[in-house]
Each structure stands twice: as structure tokens, then as C-alpha cells.
Amino acid sequence: MLAHSAHELDHGPRTERSATMRMCVVSREVRPIDELIRFVVSPQGQIVPDLKRKLPGRGMWITASRKAVAEAVRRHQFSKAFKRELRIPPTLPSDTETLLVRSVTEALAIAAKAGQVVAGFGKVESALREGTVGVLIHASDGAADGIRKLDTLARQNDGNRGTQPPIPIITALKSAELDLALTRSNVIHAALLAGPASRTFLSRSQMLVRYRLADDDKTAENHGQDF
């Protein structure tokens, strides 16, 4: 018989909209929901990461890290929490990361369609000098020299922003992923202009970085403004 504590599951995304804290079923720690991933069971009986926290049905919450998701698979936490036998693929931790990457690239693509993204070293440099950059983006496999030059310029501009926080710098995506999001080739540097789209992209990027690095206590917060 599967052991289960009723509070391991929520009552659905619509019944507890105001909840800002949840318990991780692996660590048993209560954390802000921005540091957790919600999982639900699909009608086909598959475990699905609910990254937007909107899918119907009761949900189970796990700390946003590869190690925590892998541990949940190893301990059969999904079957225990949902009170049913579930076949969980061993690839769930990497599958979840793939979905997180897709979520980030989709946010960038939406911002680009709204005309809120510039790409290319020269255009990004100009935007930084004009003070219109909300988020600076580099391909994780980009050349160090170009990254260093733009980062230096961004940090110089930080001193002119008064009480505003420093410009976040995102390095979570590869060049091929930036190409896909922006529908162009060889994207190494890009920038989001300040606005709602940049906040959505930044939030999703933070979750991706947290998922990859939380096990080493290198969350987005520990990295300051560099992701």
C-alpha cells in the first residue's frame, strides 16, 4: 500500500491562487513557489511538469533542481503522492530541463515579435549606450571577448541607473537556441528592451538557471545579476 500525506498535493491551480509557499515532497521544506515546479498527472496517466502552474487537477511540488526531480523518481514519490502506480521515465529530469529551455526561448520569441529585442553586437552596444536595455543576453557558447566588452559597458551603465537594479545578464541559452527564438542565424548577443516581456523572460531564465545549479547552492540569487 502506498504511503501518502494528503498535504503533499494541492487542490488544483484555481482553488489556491493566493498560495505563495509550497512544500517540496522530496526535501519536505516549505519554499516560495518560484523555487518549485508543479507536476500533475495527464489524462493518459503521464507525469507532466506544469511550469505555468495552470494545468487542471491536483498537483505535486518539487524543488526546482535536477537532483530533486531525480530523487523523486528514485523514491517513487509520484506514485506515493498521487496514490496510484505511475511509470515515470528515468529521463524526467532532463525532459523537465528541455521544457524549461523551451519556456525561455518562447518568452524571447514573443518579445521579439513585439519588437522588444535587438540582436547583434553593434545593435546591443547602441542600446546599452542609449540606456534602453532591460536584459542583456549572451549565448553560453559565445566568444569571451565580445561578452566581456558588452558586460563592461553594461556595468558602466549600472552606475548611471541611480536606485534601479543592475542590468541582468543572461547566459543560459546556446547560440542555436537564440537562433531558434529570434528566427535568424548566429545570434551571440541580444538585448530585451525594458518592459513586461523582459520581466517574463527574466523570470523564466532564473527558473532554468536555478534548476541547473540549485544543487550546488548556486541559484540565481547567489549569482547576483548574472544568469
Contacts in CASP RR format, 6 or more apart in sequence:
PFRMAT RR
TARGET T0000
AUTHOR 0000-0000-0000
METHOD contacts of the structure
MODEL  1
MLAHSAHELDHGPRTERSATMRMCVVSREVRPIDELIRFVVSPQGQIVPD
LKRKLPGRGMWITASRKAVAEAVRRHQFSKAFKRELRIPPTLPSDTETLL
VRSVTEALAIAAKAGQVVAGFGKVESALREGTVGVLIHASDGAADGIRKL
DTLARQNDGNRGTQPPIPIITALKSAELDLALTRSNVIHAALLAGPASRT
FLSRSQMLVRYRLADDDKTAENHGQDF
2 79 0 8 1.000
2 80 0 8 1.000
2 83 0 8 1.000
2 84 0 8 1.000
3 80 0 8 1.000
4 80 0 8 1.000
4 81 0 8 1.000
4 83 0 8 1.000
7 23 0 8 1.000
8 23 0 8 1.000
8 25 0 8 1.000
8 60 0 8 1.000
8 80 0 8 1.000
8 81 0 8 1.000
9 58 0 8 1.000
9 59 0 8 1.000
9 60 0 8 1.000
9 81 0 8 1.000
9 82 0 8 1.000
10 16 0 8 1.000
10 19 0 8 1.000
10 22 0 8 1.000
10 38 0 8 1.000
10 58 0 8 1.000
10 59 0 8 1.000
10 60 0 8 1.000
10 61 0 8 1.000
11 58 0 8 1.000
12 56 0 8 1.000
12 57 0 8 1.000
12 58 0 8 1.000
12 59 0 8 1.000
13 38 0 8 1.000
13 50 0 8 1.000
13 53 0 8 1.000
13 54 0 8 1.000
13 55 0 8 1.000
13 56 0 8 1.000
13 57 0 8 1.000
19 33 0 8 1.000
20 32 0 8 1.000
20 33 0 8 1.000
21 30 0 8 1.000
21 31 0 8 1.000
21 32 0 8 1.000
21 33 0 8 1.000
22 30 0 8 1.000
22 31 0 8 1.000
22 33 0 8 1.000
22 36 0 8 1.000
22 38 0 8 1.000
22 61 0 8 1.000
23 29 0 8 1.000
23 30 0 8 1.000
23 31 0 8 1.000
23 61 0 8 1.000
24 30 0 8 1.000
24 31 0 8 1.000
24 36 0 8 1.000
24 61 0 8 1.000
24 62 0 8 1.000
24 63 0 8 1.000
24 68 0 8 1.000
25 60 0 8 1.000
25 61 0 8 1.000
25 62 0 8 1.000
25 72 0 8 1.000
25 77 0 8 1.000
25 81 0 8 1.000
26 62 0 8 1.000
26 63 0 8 1.000
26 68 0 8 1.000
26 71 0 8 1.000
26 72 0 8 1.000
26 75 0 8 1.000
26 77 0 8 1.000
27 63 0 8 1.000
27 68 0 8 1.000
29 63 0 8 1.000
31 63 0 8 1.000
33 53 0 8 1.000
33 61 0 8 1.000
34 203 0 8 1.000
34 206 0 8 1.000
34 207 0 8 1.000
35 63 0 8 1.000
35 64 0 8 1.000
35 210 0 8 1.000
35 214 0 8 1.000
35 219 0 8 1.000
36 61 0 8 1.000
36 62 0 8 1.000
36 63 0 8 1.000
36 64 0 8 1.000
37 49 0 8 1.000
37 50 0 8 1.000
37 51 0 8 1.000
37 61 0 8 1.000
37 62 0 8 1.000
37 63 0 8 1.000
37 64 0 8 1.000
37 69 0 8 1.000
37 96 0 8 1.000
37 207 0 8 1.000
37 211 0 8 1.000
38 49 0 8 1.000
38 50 0 8 1.000
38 51 0 8 1.000
38 53 0 8 1.000
38 55 0 8 1.000
38 59 0 8 1.000
38 60 0 8 1.000
38 61 0 8 1.000
39 47 0 8 1.000
39 48 0 8 1.000
39 49 0 8 1.000
39 50 0 8 1.000
39 59 0 8 1.000
39 60 0 8 1.000
39 61 0 8 1.000
39 62 0 8 1.000
39 78 0 8 1.000
40 47 0 8 1.000
40 48 0 8 1.000
40 50 0 8 1.000
40 55 0 8 1.000
40 56 0 8 1.000
40 57 0 8 1.000
40 58 0 8 1.000
40 59 0 8 1.000
40 60 0 8 1.000
41 47 0 8 1.000
41 48 0 8 1.000
41 57 0 8 1.000
41 82 0 8 1.000
41 84 0 8 1.000
41 86 0 8 1.000
42 48 0 8 1.000
45 86 0 8 1.000
47 78 0 8 1.000
47 86 0 8 1.000
47 88 0 8 1.000
47 92 0 8 1.000
48 55 0 8 1.000
49 95 0 8 1.000
49 96 0 8 1.000
49 99 0 8 1.000
50 59 0 8 1.000
51 99 0 8 1.000
51 100 0 8 1.000
51 103 0 8 1.000
51 207 0 8 1.000
58 82 0 8 1.000
60 77 0 8 1.000
60 78 0 8 1.000
60 81 0 8 1.000
60 82 0 8 1.000
62 68 0 8 1.000
62 69 0 8 1.000
62 72 0 8 1.000
62 77 0 8 1.000
63 214 0 8 1.000
64 207 0 8 1.000
64 210 0 8 1.000
64 211 0 8 1.000
64 214 0 8 1.000
65 210 0 8 1.000
65 211 0 8 1.000
65 214 0 8 1.000
65 215 0 8 1.000
66 93 0 8 1.000
66 94 0 8 1.000
66 96 0 8 1.000
66 97 0 8 1.000
66 211 0 8 1.000
66 212 0 8 1.000
66 215 0 8 1.000
67 214 0 8 1.000
67 215 0 8 1.000
68 214 0 8 1.000
68 215 0 8 1.000
69 92 0 8 1.000
69 93 0 8 1.000
69 96 0 8 1.000
70 92 0 8 1.000
70 93 0 8 1.000
71 77 0 8 1.000
72 78 0 8 1.000
73 88 0 8 1.000
73 90 0 8 1.000
73 92 0 8 1.000
73 93 0 8 1.000
76 88 0 8 1.000
78 86 0 8 1.000
78 88 0 8 1.000
79 85 0 8 1.000
79 86 0 8 1.000
79 88 0 8 1.000
89 95 0 8 1.000
96 211 0 8 1.000
97 208 0 8 1.000
97 211 0 8 1.000
97 212 0 8 1.000
100 204 0 8 1.000
100 207 0 8 1.000
100 208 0 8 1.000
100 211 0 8 1.000
101 172 0 8 1.000
101 173 0 8 1.000
101 177 0 8 1.000
101 208 0 8 1.000
103 204 0 8 1.000
103 207 0 8 1.000
103 208 0 8 1.000
104 172 0 8 1.000
104 173 0 8 1.000
104 177 0 8 1.000
104 201 0 8 1.000
104 204 0 8 1.000
104 205 0 8 1.000
104 208 0 8 1.000
105 173 0 8 1.000
105 177 0 8 1.000
105 178 0 8 1.000
105 180 0 8 1.000
105 181 0 8 1.000
106 181 0 8 1.000
107 197 0 8 1.000
107 200 0 8 1.000
107 201 0 8 1.000
107 204 0 8 1.000
108 117 0 8 1.000
108 137 0 8 1.000
108 173 0 8 1.000
108 178 0 8 1.000
108 181 0 8 1.000
108 182 0 8 1.000
108 190 0 8 1.000
108 192 0 8 1.000
108 201 0 8 1.000
109 181 0 8 1.000
109 182 0 8 1.000
109 183 0 8 1.000
110 197 0 8 1.000
110 200 0 8 1.000
111 117 0 8 1.000
111 192 0 8 1.000
111 197 0 8 1.000
111 198 0 8 1.000
111 200 0 8 1.000
111 201 0 8 1.000
112 181 0 8 1.000
112 182 0 8 1.000
112 183 0 8 1.000
114 197 0 8 1.000
115 193 0 8 1.000
116 192 0 8 1.000
116 193 0 8 1.000
116 195 0 8 1.000
116 197 0 8 1.000
116 198 0 8 1.000
117 182 0 8 1.000
117 190 0 8 1.000
117 191 0 8 1.000
117 192 0 8 1.000
117 193 0 8 1.000
118 124 0 8 1.000
118 126 0 8 1.000
118 127 0 8 1.000
118 190 0 8 1.000
118 191 0 8 1.000
118 193 0 8 1.000
119 178 0 8 1.000
119 182 0 8 1.000
119 184 0 8 1.000
119 187 0 8 1.000
119 189 0 8 1.000
119 190 0 8 1.000
119 191 0 8 1.000
120 187 0 8 1.000
120 188 0 8 1.000
120 189 0 8 1.000
120 190 0 8 1.000
121 146 0 8 1.000
121 150 0 8 1.000
121 188 0 8 1.000
121 189 0 8 1.000
123 191 0 8 1.000
124 133 0 8 1.000
124 136 0 8 1.000
124 150 0 8 1.000
124 189 0 8 1.000
124 190 0 8 1.000
124 191 0 8 1.000
125 149 0 8 1.000
125 150 0 8 1.000
125 153 0 8 1.000
127 133 0 8 1.000
127 191 0 8 1.000
127 193 0 8 1.000
128 136 0 8 1.000
128 150 0 8 1.000
128 153 0 8 1.000
128 154 0 8 1.000
128 157 0 8 1.000
128 167 0 8 1.000
128 191 0 8 1.000
129 153 0 8 1.000
129 157 0 8 1.000
131 157 0 8 1.000
131 160 0 8 1.000
132 193 0 8 1.000
132 194 0 8 1.000
133 154 0 8 1.000
133 157 0 8 1.000
133 167 0 8 1.000
133 191 0 8 1.000
133 192 0 8 1.000
133 193 0 8 1.000
133 194 0 8 1.000
134 167 0 8 1.000
134 168 0 8 1.000
134 191 0 8 1.000
134 192 0 8 1.000
134 193 0 8 1.000
134 194 0 8 1.000
134 195 0 8 1.000
134 198 0 8 1.000
135 167 0 8 1.000
135 168 0 8 1.000
135 169 0 8 1.000
135 170 0 8 1.000
135 191 0 8 1.000
135 192 0 8 1.000
135 198 0 8 1.000
135 201 0 8 1.000
135 202 0 8 1.000
136 150 0 8 1.000
136 151 0 8 1.000
136 154 0 8 1.000
136 167 0 8 1.000
136 168 0 8 1.000
136 169 0 8 1.000
136 170 0 8 1.000
136 189 0 8 1.000
136 191 0 8 1.000
137 169 0 8 1.000
137 170 0 8 1.000
137 171 0 8 1.000
137 173 0 8 1.000
137 178 0 8 1.000
137 189 0 8 1.000
137 190 0 8 1.000
137 191 0 8 1.000
137 192 0 8 1.000
138 147 0 8 1.000
138 150 0 8 1.000
138 151 0 8 1.000
138 169 0 8 1.000
138 170 0 8 1.000
138 171 0 8 1.000
138 188 0 8 1.000
138 189 0 8 1.000
139 171 0 8 1.000
139 173 0 8 1.000
139 174 0 8 1.000
139 175 0 8 1.000
139 177 0 8 1.000
139 178 0 8 1.000
139 187 0 8 1.000
139 188 0 8 1.000
139 189 0 8 1.000
140 171 0 8 1.000
140 172 0 8 1.000
140 173 0 8 1.000
140 174 0 8 1.000
141 174 0 8 1.000
141 175 0 8 1.000
142 175 0 8 1.000
142 188 0 8 1.000
143 188 0 8 1.000
146 188 0 8 1.000
146 189 0 8 1.000
147 171 0 8 1.000
147 189 0 8 1.000
150 189 0 8 1.000
151 169 0 8 1.000
154 166 0 8 1.000
154 167 0 8 1.000
154 169 0 8 1.000
155 166 0 8 1.000
157 167 0 8 1.000
158 166 0 8 1.000
158 167 0 8 1.000
161 167 0 8 1.000
165 225 0 8 1.000
166 225 0 8 1.000
167 225 0 8 1.000
168 202 0 8 1.000
168 225 0 8 1.000
168 226 0 8 1.000
168 227 0 8 1.000
169 225 0 8 1.000
169 226 0 8 1.000
169 227 0 8 1.000
170 201 0 8 1.000
170 202 0 8 1.000
170 205 0 8 1.000
170 227 0 8 1.000
171 226 0 8 1.000
171 227 0 8 1.000
172 205 0 8 1.000
172 208 0 8 1.000
172 209 0 8 1.000
172 212 0 8 1.000
172 227 0 8 1.000
173 181 0 8 1.000
175 186 0 8 1.000
175 187 0 8 1.000
175 188 0 8 1.000
178 187 0 8 1.000
178 188 0 8 1.000
178 190 0 8 1.000
179 185 0 8 1.000
179 186 0 8 1.000
179 187 0 8 1.000
182 190 0 8 1.000
192 198 0 8 1.000
192 201 0 8 1.000
202 227 0 8 1.000
205 227 0 8 1.000
206 220 0 8 1.000
206 227 0 8 1.000
209 219 0 8 1.000
209 220 0 8 1.000
209 223 0 8 1.000
209 227 0 8 1.000
210 219 0 8 1.000
210 220 0 8 1.000
213 219 0 8 1.000
213 223 0 8 1.000
220 227 0 8 1.000
END
